[in-house]
């Protein structure tokens, strides 16, 4: 009986470079960074102050709400924030665009955090209409290697400003007005208990109403506001003595900017295509062999399972039984999920690609070497950018079939490719994309080709 390759063979081997989860949305989106990790990595005093203030808000509101979350900062310049879940972990994402817009109003920013916490506490995420593909893509981005430091030129970073905000294009979720009211009501007491001025929420919503019709304020599409909602918030403040007292406190800035070093003394901004930071090794405890199977052997084994689509023969080659593989797989999968740094997942991706086979194996190995060393890709593109964009657009319409190798092989047959071939090609192009995303011409070229591919697909379907 054919053996179905484990799902994480795809999700970990390729997801971190978005090969199986829909390249277009991720390619168009900004970078996402864990706030704590970014704080540890940045040399910018202003970024340190901004992140420190955000993490302080997070800590204070988690104490009053008893809801634990992971804070991610997106380089998206749209005014938005959202709550989601990644592999069961509660996550809140803030766009830099929102933090810049309200950097003089810490209470307004805190009100957003309290509101997003309430969406989690009220289980609105599970009740909402979000796509598994979207969460998978976000999960992949969260785990991605940080190839360069953000914020080396201060708070007003331009990285990601030339690409579309992932929050708007990725999440197919709009909370209902009842859910928004419920989140407002639940978040307000937490905000007040943490000592923040609840009027910050009023100022936030008034600004959102002022900007109605401004596409830059994408928060309006995912978090509908109204005069009624503002009135409800004012009523909550009036009925709470502590809230009414705090409402008299003057607004304070999220952080106070300081003058950074002169440009000539600053760390140079990343140049597209140049070397990035080499791969950081995961903690040794995660690499400990399981029943005599090393982590590298595990990566190589999984690559071969996907390549051959015949697990029994692969097990025999490696001296395994299906039962032993299941045990080994469960333990390594658990470690991959437990490693919040993302280093183990990236290491898995690198070693999985290093074991690549077939006609496009050398391009996957090229990507693996680039991940490991931080050096630019050495090979020329395996297929043209035009064809890459066209196939990506086509496959995005059929994400439900990604685990059906025969179906995917059939879709790729006109391009003289198999599913495994495409995974290797996609990984190379995603590495290329990661190193070129600060190149405006590269991005513009890709977006034009993608638009043309979408039009072509739409015409063929009509």
Buried (B, 14 or more C-beta within 10 A) or exposed (E): EEBEBBEBBBBBBBBBBBBBBBBBBBBBBBBBBBBBBBBEBBEBBBBBBBBEBBBBBBEBBBEBBEBEBBBBBBBBBBBBBBBBBBEEBBBBBBBBBBBBBBBBBBBBBBBBBBBBBBBBBBEBBEEBEBBEBBBBBBBBBBBBBBBBBBBBBBBEBEBBBBBBBBBBBBBEBBBEEEBBBBBBBBBBBBBBBBEBBBBBBBBBBBBBBEBEEEEBBBBBEBBBBBEEBBEBBBEBBEEBEEBBEBBEBEBBBBBEBEEBBEEEEBEEBBEBBBBBEBBEEBEEEBBEEBEEBEBBBBBBBBBBBBBBBBBBEBBEEBEBEEEBBEBBBEBBBEBBBEBBBBBBBBBBBBBBBBBBBEBBBBBBBBBBBBBBBBBBBEBEBBBEBBBBBBBBBBBBEEBEBBBBBEBBBEBBEEBEBBBBBBBBBBBBBBBBBBBBBBBEEBBEBBBEBBEBBBEEBEEEEE
